[in-house]
Amino acid sequence: MEEATVPKRKLLKTPLHKIPIGEAYKSGDGHYGIRIKKPKGQEYEDLPLDRLLSMVVSEADNQYGKEQAPHSEGAAAGNNN
């Protein structure tokens, strides 16, 4: 009897420091998202990318104001390599 093999999902990581983020997924209706695991637990949450983008924009606008100057990716404070 053949065993059904399930492909191992690749964990998405940040490009610079390789910080784990979650697993990419595509829902049945064709929307993309990220599956995030709760640290030190077994709970997962599926977060559609459009919702994540909306959350980031909203929080950035509320916290820093809309006139914040953009900066290059990976240029964190104190990171002068």
Residue pairs with C-beta under 8 A, 6 or more apart in sequence:
9 23
9 24
10 23
10 24
11 20
11 21
11 22
11 23
12 20
12 21
12 22
12 23
12 24
12 34
13 19
13 20
13 21
14 21
15 73
15 74
16 73
16 74
21 34
21 36
22 34
22 35
22 36
22 37
22 47
23 34
23 35
24 32
24 33
24 34
24 35
25 32
25 33
25 34
25 35
25 46
26 32
26 33
27 33
27 46
27 48
31 48
31 49
31 50
32 48
32 49
33 46
33 47
33 48
33 49
33 51
33 52
34 46
34 47
34 49
34 52
35 44
35 45
35 46
35 47
36 44
36 45
36 47
37 43
37 44
38 44
38 45
60 68
